[in-house]
Amino acid sequence: MGVPTRRTSKANKRMRRATYNISKPALSECPQCHAFKKPHHACPECGYYKGKEVIAKAE
């Protein structure tokens, strides 16, 4: 098993971990009801995707 011969410095360790942050989810606006939804997903509010109703919603 490979074992590092030298200890990783604090700078290199922190530089590697600098990209481990949490990003907020990408949201787009539904053209039908103007609610926020995930891109390339059906709208959870109205059930439309690309101008067609794909999920029947009871109103």
PDB file of N, CA, C, O and CB in Angstrom:
ATOM      1  N   MET A   1       0.840  -1.176   0.000  1.00  0.00           N
ATOM      2  CA  MET A   1       0.000   0.000   0.000  1.00  0.00           C
ATOM      3  C   MET A   1       0.887   1.241   0.000  1.00  0.00           C
ATOM      4  O   MET A   1       1.871   1.303   0.738  1.00  0.00           O
ATOM      5  CB  MET A   1      -0.957  -0.003   1.216  1.00  0.00           C
ATOM      6  N   GLY A   2       0.547   2.217  -0.816  1.00  0.00           N
ATOM      7  CA  GLY A   2       1.360   3.425  -0.895  1.00  0.00           C
ATOM      8  C   GLY A   2       1.186   4.306   0.325  1.00  0.00           C
ATOM      9  O   GLY A   2       0.065   4.599   0.741  1.00  0.00           O
ATOM     10  N   VAL A   3       2.300   4.722   0.890  1.00  0.00           N
ATOM     11  CA  VAL A   3       2.285   5.586   2.056  1.00  0.00           C
ATOM     12  C   VAL A   3       3.021   6.875   1.692  1.00  0.00           C
ATOM     13  O   VAL A   3       4.119   6.807   1.139  1.00  0.00           O
ATOM     14  CB  VAL A   3       2.938   4.881   3.298  1.00  0.00           C
ATOM     15  N   PRO A   4       2.447   8.057   1.987  1.00  0.00           N
ATOM     16  CA  PRO A   4       3.158   9.289   1.673  1.00  0.00           C
ATOM     17  C   PRO A   4       4.448   9.396   2.482  1.00  0.00           C
ATOM     18  O   PRO A   4       4.465   9.114   3.680  1.00  0.00           O
ATOM     19  CB  PRO A   4       2.264  10.501   1.940  1.00  0.00           C
ATOM     20  N   THR A   5       5.528   9.806   1.817  1.00  0.00           N
ATOM     21  CA  THR A   5       6.809   9.912   2.526  1.00  0.00           C
ATOM     22  C   THR A   5       6.897  11.203   3.303  1.00  0.00           C
ATOM     23  O   THR A   5       7.636  11.277   4.284  1.00  0.00           O
ATOM     24  CB  THR A   5       7.974   9.819   1.551  1.00  0.00           C
ATOM     25  N   ARG A   6       6.152  12.240   2.887  1.00  0.00           N
ATOM     26  CA  ARG A   6       6.193  13.515   3.589  1.00  0.00           C
ATOM     27  C   ARG A   6       4.784  13.947   3.956  1.00  0.00           C
ATOM     28  O   ARG A   6       3.806  13.620   3.283  1.00  0.00           O
ATOM     29  CB  ARG A   6       6.882  14.591   2.731  1.00  0.00           C
ATOM     30  N   ARG A   7       4.719  14.678   5.029  1.00  0.00           N
ATOM     31  CA  ARG A   7       3.433  15.181   5.501  1.00  0.00           C
ATOM     32  C   ARG A   7       2.925  16.271   4.547  1.00  0.00           C
ATOM     33  O   ARG A   7       3.709  17.087   4.063  1.00  0.00           O
ATOM     34  CB  ARG A   7       3.557  15.733   6.953  1.00  0.00           C
ATOM     35  N   THR A   8       1.613  16.281   4.280  1.00  0.00           N
ATOM     36  CA  THR A   8       1.008  17.325   3.456  1.00  0.00           C
ATOM     37  C   THR A   8       0.986  18.622   4.257  1.00  0.00           C
ATOM     38  O   THR A   8       0.542  18.640   5.404  1.00  0.00           O
ATOM     39  CB  THR A   8      -0.433  16.925   3.000  1.00  0.00           C
ATOM     40  N   SER A   9       1.464  19.703   3.654  1.00  0.00           N
ATOM     41  CA  SER A   9       1.522  20.980   4.353  1.00  0.00           C
ATOM     42  C   SER A   9       0.112  21.534   4.574  1.00  0.00           C
ATOM     43  O   SER A   9      -0.844  21.118   3.918  1.00  0.00           O
ATOM     44  CB  SER A   9       2.378  21.988   3.561  1.00  0.00           C
ATOM     45  N   LYS A  10       0.003  22.470   5.501  1.00  0.00           N
ATOM     46  CA  LYS A  10      -1.296  23.092   5.789  1.00  0.00           C
ATOM     47  C   LYS A  10      -1.817  23.834   4.560  1.00  0.00           C
ATOM     48  O   LYS A  10      -3.016  23.814   4.283  1.00  0.00           O
ATOM     49  CB  LYS A  10      -1.183  24.061   6.989  1.00  0.00           C
ATOM     50  N   ALA A  11      -0.911  24.494   3.818  1.00  0.00           N
ATOM     51  CA  ALA A  11      -1.329  25.258   2.644  1.00  0.00           C
ATOM     52  C   ALA A  11      -1.901  24.341   1.571  1.00  0.00           C
ATOM     53  O   ALA A  11      -2.945  24.644   0.993  1.00  0.00           O
ATOM     54  CB  ALA A  11      -0.152  26.057   2.079  1.00  0.00           C
ATOM     55  N   ASN A  12      -1.234  23.229   1.300  1.00  0.00           N
ATOM     56  CA  ASN A  12      -1.728  22.304   0.280  1.00  0.00           C
ATOM     57  C   ASN A  12      -3.029  21.645   0.720  1.00  0.00           C
ATOM     58  O   ASN A  12      -3.931  21.449  -0.094  1.00  0.00           O
ATOM     59  CB  ASN A  12      -0.677  21.237  -0.025  1.00  0.00           C
ATOM     60  N   LYS A  13      -3.129  21.306   1.982  1.00  0.00           N
ATOM     61  CA  LYS A  13      -4.347  20.693   2.503  1.00  0.00           C
ATOM     62  C   LYS A  13      -5.524  21.663   2.400  1.00  0.00           C
ATOM     63  O   LYS A  13      -6.618  21.273   1.991  1.00  0.00           O
ATOM     64  CB  LYS A  13      -4.144  20.252   3.964  1.00  0.00           C
ATOM     65  N   ARG A  14      -5.302  22.920   2.768  1.00  0.00           N
ATOM     66  CA  ARG A  14      -6.378  23.916   2.728  1.00  0.00           C
ATOM     67  C   ARG A  14      -6.738  24.294   1.304  1.00  0.00           C
ATOM     68  O   ARG A  14      -7.896  24.594   1.015  1.00  0.00           O
ATOM     69  CB  ARG A  14      -5.976  25.162   3.503  1.00  0.00           C
ATOM     70  N   MET A  15      -5.740  24.284   0.396  1.00  0.00           N
ATOM     71  CA  MET A  15      -6.022  24.580  -1.003  1.00  0.00           C
ATOM     72  C   MET A  15      -6.895  23.474  -1.615  1.00  0.00           C
ATOM     73  O   MET A  15      -7.782  23.764  -2.418  1.00  0.00           O
ATOM     74  CB  MET A  15      -4.703  24.735  -1.799  1.00  0.00           C
ATOM     75  N   ARG A  16      -6.654  22.238  -1.249  1.00  0.00           N
ATOM     76  CA  ARG A  16      -7.450  21.121  -1.746  1.00  0.00           C
ATOM     77  C   ARG A  16      -8.866  21.181  -1.194  1.00  0.00           C
ATOM     78  O   ARG A  16      -9.828  20.909  -1.913  1.00  0.00           O
ATOM     79  CB  ARG A  16      -6.795  19.789  -1.377  1.00  0.00           C
ATOM     80  N   ARG A  17      -8.996  21.530   0.064  1.00  0.00           N
ATOM     81  CA  ARG A  17     -10.311  21.549   0.700  1.00  0.00           C
ATOM     82  C   ARG A  17     -11.112  22.811   0.392  1.00  0.00           C
ATOM     83  O   ARG A  17     -12.274  22.907   0.785  1.00  0.00           O
ATOM     84  CB  ARG A  17     -10.153  21.410   2.187  1.00  0.00           C
ATOM     85  N   ALA A  18     -10.523  23.771  -0.296  1.00  0.00           N
ATOM     86  CA  ALA A  18     -11.211  25.024  -0.587  1.00  0.00           C
ATOM     87  C   ALA A  18     -12.394  24.820  -1.526  1.00  0.00           C
ATOM     88  O   ALA A  18     -13.296  25.657  -1.564  1.00  0.00           O
ATOM     89  CB  ALA A  18     -10.241  26.023  -1.190  1.00  0.00           C
ATOM     90  N   THR A  19     -12.410  23.728  -2.281  1.00  0.00           N
ATOM     91  CA  THR A  19     -13.499  23.477  -3.223  1.00  0.00           C
ATOM     92  C   THR A  19     -14.576  22.572  -2.637  1.00  0.00           C
ATOM     93  O   THR A  19     -15.487  22.169  -3.360  1.00  0.00           O
ATOM     94  CB  THR A  19     -12.954  22.860  -4.492  1.00  0.00           C
ATOM     95  N   TYR A  20     -14.501  22.242  -1.356  1.00  0.00           N
ATOM     96  CA  TYR A  20     -15.474  21.349  -0.739  1.00  0.00           C
ATOM     97  C   TYR A  20     -16.690  22.096  -0.201  1.00  0.00           C
ATOM     98  O   TYR A  20     -17.321  21.623   0.744  1.00  0.00           O
ATOM     99  CB  TYR A  20     -14.820  20.571   0.377  1.00  0.00           C
ATOM    100  N   ASN A  21     -17.035  23.236  -0.768  1.00  0.00           N
ATOM    101  CA  ASN A  21     -18.129  24.032  -0.240  1.00  0.00           C
ATOM    102  C   ASN A  21     -19.467  23.574  -0.821  1.00  0.00           C
ATOM    103  O   ASN A  21     -19.520  22.867  -1.828  1.00  0.00           O
ATOM    104  CB  ASN A  21     -17.898  25.514  -0.540  1.00  0.00           C
ATOM    105  N   ILE A  22     -20.522  23.989  -0.170  1.00  0.00           N
ATOM    106  CA  ILE A  22     -21.873  23.641  -0.605  1.00  0.00           C
ATOM    107  C   ILE A  22     -22.421  24.798  -1.437  1.00  0.00           C
ATOM    108  O   ILE A  22     -22.371  25.952  -1.012  1.00  0.00           O
ATOM    109  CB  ILE A  22     -22.807  23.335   0.620  1.00  0.00           C
ATOM    110  N   SER A  23     -22.934  24.491  -2.603  1.00  0.00           N
ATOM    111  CA  SER A  23     -23.520  25.524  -3.449  1.00  0.00           C
ATOM    112  C   SER A  23     -25.044  25.448  -3.371  1.00  0.00           C
ATOM    113  O   SER A  23     -25.613  24.381  -3.142  1.00  0.00           O
ATOM    114  CB  SER A  23     -23.039  25.373  -4.916  1.00  0.00           C
ATOM    115  N   LYS A  24     -25.688  26.583  -3.564  1.00  0.00           N
ATOM    116  CA  LYS A  24     -27.146  26.592  -3.519  1.00  0.00           C
ATOM    117  C   LYS A  24     -27.692  25.936  -4.788  1.00  0.00           C
ATOM    118  O   LYS A  24     -27.031  25.984  -5.825  1.00  0.00           O
ATOM    119  CB  LYS A  24     -27.688  28.043  -3.368  1.00  0.00           C
ATOM    120  N   PRO A  25     -28.869  25.332  -4.735  1.00  0.00           N
ATOM    121  CA  PRO A  25     -29.394  24.614  -5.898  1.00  0.00           C
ATOM    122  C   PRO A  25     -29.777  25.575  -7.027  1.00  0.00           C
ATOM    123  O   PRO A  25     -30.253  26.683  -6.784  1.00  0.00           O
ATOM    124  CB  PRO A  25     -30.609  23.773  -5.494  1.00  0.00           C
ATOM    125  N   ALA A  26     -29.560  25.129  -8.250  1.00  0.00           N
ATOM    126  CA  ALA A  26     -29.931  25.928  -9.413  1.00  0.00           C
ATOM    127  C   ALA A  26     -31.438  25.831  -9.599  1.00  0.00           C
ATOM    128  O   ALA A  26     -32.000  24.736  -9.622  1.00  0.00           O
ATOM    129  CB  ALA A  26     -29.176  25.453 -10.694  1.00  0.00           C
ATOM    130  N   LEU A  27     -32.086  26.976  -9.732  1.00  0.00           N
ATOM    131  CA  LEU A  27     -33.533  27.015  -9.908  1.00  0.00           C
ATOM    132  C   LEU A  27     -33.863  27.879 -11.116  1.00  0.00           C
ATOM    133  O   LEU A  27     -33.186  28.871 -11.388  1.00  0.00           O
ATOM    134  CB  LEU A  27     -34.238  27.553  -8.633  1.00  0.00           C
ATOM    135  N   SER A  28     -34.908  27.495 -11.835  1.00  0.00           N
ATOM    136  CA  SER A  28     -35.390  28.293 -12.954  1.00  0.00           C
ATOM    137  C   SER A  28     -36.879  28.553 -12.746  1.00  0.00           C
ATOM    138  O   SER A  28     -37.530  27.896 -11.934  1.00  0.00           O
ATOM    139  CB  SER A  28     -35.124  27.577 -14.323  1.00  0.00           C
ATOM    140  N   GLU A  29     -37.399  29.513 -13.484  1.00  0.00           N
ATOM    141  CA  GLU A  29     -38.798  29.899 -13.318  1.00  0.00           C
ATOM    142  C   GLU A  29     -39.668  29.112 -14.280  1.00  0.00           C
ATOM    143  O   GLU A  29     -39.332  28.976 -15.457  1.00  0.00           O
ATOM    144  CB  GLU A  29     -38.981  31.413 -13.542  1.00  0.00           C
ATOM    145  N   CYS A  30     -40.773  28.597 -13.792  1.00  0.00           N
ATOM    146  CA  CYS A  30     -41.726  27.871 -14.626  1.00  0.00           C
ATOM    147  C   CYS A  30     -42.451  28.868 -15.533  1.00  0.00           C
ATOM    148  O   CYS A  30     -42.974  29.868 -15.043  1.00  0.00           O
ATOM    149  CB  CYS A  30     -42.743  27.070 -13.750  1.00  0.00           C
ATOM    150  N   PRO A  31     -42.492  28.613 -16.848  1.00  0.00           N
ATOM    151  CA  PRO A  31     -43.181  29.563 -17.735  1.00  0.00           C
ATOM    152  C   PRO A  31     -44.705  29.549 -17.576  1.00  0.00           C
ATOM    153  O   PRO A  31     -45.367  30.506 -17.978  1.00  0.00           O
ATOM    154  CB  PRO A  31     -42.830  29.258 -19.174  1.00  0.00           C
ATOM    155  N   GLN A  32     -45.270  28.493 -17.003  1.00  0.00           N
ATOM    156  CA  GLN A  32     -46.722  28.403 -16.835  1.00  0.00           C
ATOM    157  C   GLN A  32     -47.201  29.149 -15.587  1.00  0.00           C
ATOM    158  O   GLN A  32     -48.047  30.039 -15.671  1.00  0.00           O
ATOM    159  CB  GLN A  32     -47.149  26.939 -16.757  1.00  0.00           C
ATOM    160  N   CYS A  33     -46.644  28.771 -14.423  1.00  0.00           N
ATOM    161  CA  CYS A  33     -47.149  29.328 -13.164  1.00  0.00           C
ATOM    162  C   CYS A  33     -46.148  30.258 -12.484  1.00  0.00           C
ATOM    163  O   CYS A  33     -46.465  30.834 -11.444  1.00  0.00           O
ATOM    164  CB  CYS A  33     -47.517  28.208 -12.219  1.00  0.00           C
ATOM    165  N   HIS A  34     -44.957  30.417 -13.040  1.00  0.00           N
ATOM    166  CA  HIS A  34     -43.905  31.300 -12.549  1.00  0.00           C
ATOM    167  C   HIS A  34     -43.400  30.917 -11.163  1.00  0.00           C
ATOM    168  O   HIS A  34     -42.902  31.769 -10.427  1.00  0.00           O
ATOM    169  CB  HIS A  34     -44.404  32.715 -12.524  1.00  0.00           C
ATOM    170  N   ALA A  35     -43.523  29.649 -10.803  1.00  0.00           N
ATOM    171  CA  ALA A  35     -42.940  29.157  -9.564  1.00  0.00           C
ATOM    172  C   ALA A  35     -41.515  28.687  -9.864  1.00  0.00           C
ATOM    173  O   ALA A  35     -41.177  28.430 -11.020  1.00  0.00           O
ATOM    174  CB  ALA A  35     -43.804  28.002  -8.947  1.00  0.00           C
ATOM    175  N   PHE A  36     -40.688  28.574  -8.839  1.00  0.00           N
ATOM    176  CA  PHE A  36     -39.333  28.088  -9.033  1.00  0.00           C
ATOM    177  C   PHE A  36     -39.322  26.574  -9.114  1.00  0.00           C
ATOM    178  O   PHE A  36     -40.010  25.896  -8.351  1.00  0.00           O
ATOM    179  CB  PHE A  36     -38.420  28.568  -7.908  1.00  0.00           C
ATOM    180  N   LYS A  37     -38.531  26.045 -10.050  1.00  0.00           N
ATOM    181  CA  LYS A  37     -38.423  24.604 -10.237  1.00  0.00           C
ATOM    182  C   LYS A  37     -36.990  24.272 -10.626  1.00  0.00           C
ATOM    183  O   LYS A  37     -36.217  25.156 -10.996  1.00  0.00           O
ATOM    184  CB  LYS A  37     -39.427  24.095 -11.315  1.00  0.00           C
ATOM    185  N   LYS A  38     -36.642  22.991 -10.542  1.00  0.00           N
ATOM    186  CA  LYS A  38     -35.326  22.552 -10.979  1.00  0.00           C
ATOM    187  C   LYS A  38     -35.277  22.531 -12.502  1.00  0.00           C
ATOM    188  O   LYS A  38     -36.271  22.186 -13.140  1.00  0.00           O
ATOM    189  CB  LYS A  38     -34.990  21.156 -10.400  1.00  0.00           C
ATOM    190  N   PRO A  39     -34.139  22.895 -13.102  1.00  0.00           N
ATOM    191  CA  PRO A  39     -34.049  22.840 -14.556  1.00  0.00           C
ATOM    192  C   PRO A  39     -34.177  21.401 -15.059  1.00  0.00           C
ATOM    193  O   PRO A  39     -33.682  20.474 -14.418  1.00  0.00           O
ATOM    194  CB  PRO A  39     -32.724  23.453 -15.030  1.00  0.00           C
ATOM    195  N   HIS A  40     -34.831  21.212 -16.190  1.00  0.00           N
ATOM    196  CA  HIS A  40     -35.039  19.909 -16.832  1.00  0.00           C
ATOM    197  C   HIS A  40     -35.889  18.968 -15.987  1.00  0.00           C
ATOM    198  O   HIS A  40     -35.771  17.749 -16.113  1.00  0.00           O
ATOM    199  CB  HIS A  40     -33.704  19.259 -17.123  1.00  0.00           C
ATOM    200  N   HIS A  41     -36.745  19.522 -15.125  1.00  0.00           N
ATOM    201  CA  HIS A  41     -37.680  18.735 -14.322  1.00  0.00           C
ATOM    202  C   HIS A  41     -39.077  19.322 -14.520  1.00  0.00           C
ATOM    203  O   HIS A  41     -39.231  20.489 -14.879  1.00  0.00           O
ATOM    204  CB  HIS A  41     -37.271  18.733 -12.797  1.00  0.00           C
ATOM    205  N   ALA A  42     -40.086  18.491 -14.280  1.00  0.00           N
ATOM    206  CA  ALA A  42     -41.465  18.981 -14.324  1.00  0.00           C
ATOM    207  C   ALA A  42     -41.702  19.889 -13.120  1.00  0.00           C
ATOM    208  O   ALA A  42     -41.127  19.681 -12.051  1.00  0.00           O
ATOM    209  CB  ALA A  42     -42.487  17.794 -14.339  1.00  0.00           C
ATOM    210  N   CYS A  43     -42.538  20.878 -13.301  1.00  0.00           N
ATOM    211  CA  CYS A  43     -42.840  21.822 -12.228  1.00  0.00           C
ATOM    212  C   CYS A  43     -43.645  21.112 -11.139  1.00  0.00           C
ATOM    213  O   CYS A  43     -44.664  20.496 -11.450  1.00  0.00           O
ATOM    214  CB  CYS A  43     -43.619  23.053 -12.775  1.00  0.00           C
ATOM    215  N   PRO A  44     -43.225  21.176  -9.881  1.00  0.00           N
ATOM    216  CA  PRO A  44     -43.994  20.513  -8.822  1.00  0.00           C
ATOM    217  C   PRO A  44     -45.305  21.220  -8.500  1.00  0.00           C
ATOM    218  O   PRO A  44     -46.196  20.617  -7.901  1.00  0.00           O
ATOM    219  CB  PRO A  44     -43.162  20.418  -7.571  1.00  0.00           C
ATOM    220  N   GLU A  45     -45.440  22.486  -8.886  1.00  0.00           N
ATOM    221  CA  GLU A  45     -46.652  23.243  -8.583  1.00  0.00           C
ATOM    222  C   GLU A  45     -47.769  22.964  -9.580  1.00  0.00           C
ATOM    223  O   GLU A  45     -48.893  22.654  -9.186  1.00  0.00           O
ATOM    224  CB  GLU A  45     -46.346  24.726  -8.561  1.00  0.00           C
ATOM    225  N   CYS A  46     -47.458  23.074 -10.890  1.00  0.00           N
ATOM    226  CA  CYS A  46     -48.508  22.934 -11.900  1.00  0.00           C
ATOM    227  C   CYS A  46     -48.412  21.628 -12.695  1.00  0.00           C
ATOM    228  O   CYS A  46     -49.388  21.238 -13.336  1.00  0.00           O
ATOM    229  CB  CYS A  46     -48.452  24.103 -12.850  1.00  0.00           C
ATOM    230  N   GLY A  47     -47.270  20.945 -12.672  1.00  0.00           N
ATOM    231  CA  GLY A  47     -47.134  19.673 -13.362  1.00  0.00           C
ATOM    232  C   GLY A  47     -46.791  19.773 -14.837  1.00  0.00           C
ATOM    233  O   GLY A  47     -46.904  18.781 -15.557  1.00  0.00           O
ATOM    234  N   TYR A  48     -46.374  20.943 -15.308  1.00  0.00           N
ATOM    235  CA  TYR A  48     -46.054  21.134 -16.726  1.00  0.00           C
ATOM    236  C   TYR A  48     -44.557  20.970 -16.962  1.00  0.00           C
ATOM    237  O   TYR A  48     -43.738  21.291 -16.101  1.00  0.00           O
ATOM    238  CB  TYR A  48     -46.519  22.523 -17.206  1.00  0.00           C
ATOM    239  N   TYR A  49     -44.216  20.464 -18.149  1.00  0.00           N
ATOM    240  CA  TYR A  49     -42.828  20.384 -18.600  1.00  0.00           C
ATOM    241  C   TYR A  49     -42.810  20.633 -20.096  1.00  0.00           C
ATOM    242  O   TYR A  49     -43.473  19.927 -20.855  1.00  0.00           O
ATOM    243  CB  TYR A  49     -42.183  18.999 -18.249  1.00  0.00           C
ATOM    244  N   LYS A  50     -42.058  21.628 -20.519  1.00  0.00           N
ATOM    245  CA  LYS A  50     -41.944  22.028 -21.930  1.00  0.00           C
ATOM    246  C   LYS A  50     -43.308  22.308 -22.549  1.00  0.00           C
ATOM    247  O   LYS A  50     -43.566  21.919 -23.688  1.00  0.00           O
ATOM    248  CB  LYS A  50     -41.227  20.941 -22.733  1.00  0.00           C
ATOM    249  N   GLY A  51     -44.184  22.984 -21.801  1.00  0.00           N
ATOM    250  CA  GLY A  51     -45.481  23.394 -22.320  1.00  0.00           C
ATOM    251  C   GLY A  51     -46.539  22.320 -22.337  1.00  0.00           C
ATOM    252  O   GLY A  51     -47.648  22.574 -22.808  1.00  0.00           O
ATOM    253  N   LYS A  52     -46.245  21.118 -21.840  1.00  0.00           N
ATOM    254  CA  LYS A  52     -47.235  20.038 -21.814  1.00  0.00           C
ATOM    255  C   LYS A  52     -47.429  19.577 -20.379  1.00  0.00           C
ATOM    256  O   LYS A  52     -46.491  19.561 -19.582  1.00  0.00           O
ATOM    257  CB  LYS A  52     -46.794  18.848 -22.718  1.00  0.00           C
ATOM    258  N   GLU A  53     -48.678  19.199 -20.059  1.00  0.00           N
ATOM    259  CA  GLU A  53     -48.952  18.698 -18.717  1.00  0.00           C
ATOM    260  C   GLU A  53     -48.505  17.247 -18.639  1.00  0.00           C
ATOM    261  O   GLU A  53     -49.046  16.394 -19.342  1.00  0.00           O
ATOM    262  CB  GLU A  53     -50.460  18.836 -18.360  1.00  0.00           C
ATOM    263  N   VAL A  54     -47.535  16.960 -17.799  1.00  0.00           N
ATOM    264  CA  VAL A  54     -47.025  15.607 -17.661  1.00  0.00           C
ATOM    265  C   VAL A  54     -47.424  14.957 -16.341  1.00  0.00           C
ATOM    266  O   VAL A  54     -47.399  13.733 -16.207  1.00  0.00           O
ATOM    267  CB  VAL A  54     -45.530  15.615 -17.789  1.00  0.00           C
ATOM    268  N   ILE A  55     -47.796  15.795 -15.358  1.00  0.00           N
ATOM    269  CA  ILE A  55     -48.273  15.298 -14.076  1.00  0.00           C
ATOM    270  C   ILE A  55     -49.644  15.912 -13.843  1.00  0.00           C
ATOM    271  O   ILE A  55     -49.779  17.134 -13.789  1.00  0.00           O
ATOM    272  CB  ILE A  55     -47.277  15.644 -12.906  1.00  0.00           C
ATOM    273  N   ALA A  56     -50.664  15.068 -13.704  1.00  0.00           N
ATOM    274  CA  ALA A  56     -52.019  15.567 -13.470  1.00  0.00           C
ATOM    275  C   ALA A  56     -52.126  16.066 -12.041  1.00  0.00           C
ATOM    276  O   ALA A  56     -51.906  15.311 -11.094  1.00  0.00           O
ATOM    277  CB  ALA A  56     -53.080  14.467 -13.748  1.00  0.00           C
ATOM    278  N   LYS A  57     -52.466  17.342 -11.886  1.00  0.00           N
ATOM    279  CA  LYS A  57     -52.605  17.949 -10.569  1.00  0.00           C
ATOM    280  C   LYS A  57     -54.090  18.175 -10.279  1.00  0.00           C
ATOM    281  O   LYS A  57     -54.815  18.717 -11.114  1.00  0.00           O
ATOM    282  CB  LYS A  57     -51.812  19.288 -10.485  1.00  0.00           C
ATOM    283  N   ALA A  58     -54.534  17.759  -9.102  1.00  0.00           N
ATOM    284  CA  ALA A  58     -55.916  17.999  -8.675  1.00  0.00           C
ATOM    285  C   ALA A  58     -56.025  19.433  -8.184  1.00  0.00           C
ATOM    286  O   ALA A  58     -55.278  19.847  -7.297  1.00  0.00           O
ATOM    287  CB  ALA A  58     -56.353  16.991  -7.558  1.00  0.00           C
ATOM    288  N   GLU A  59     -56.941  20.184  -8.750  1.00  0.00           N
ATOM    289  CA  GLU A  59     -57.082  21.600  -8.358  1.00  0.00           C
ATOM    290  C   GLU A  59     -58.348  21.872  -7.672  1.00  0.00           C
ATOM    291  O   GLU A  59     -58.608  23.012  -7.285  1.00  0.00           O
ATOM    292  CB  GLU A  59     -56.981  22.491  -9.529  1.00  0.00           C
TER     293      GLU A  59
END
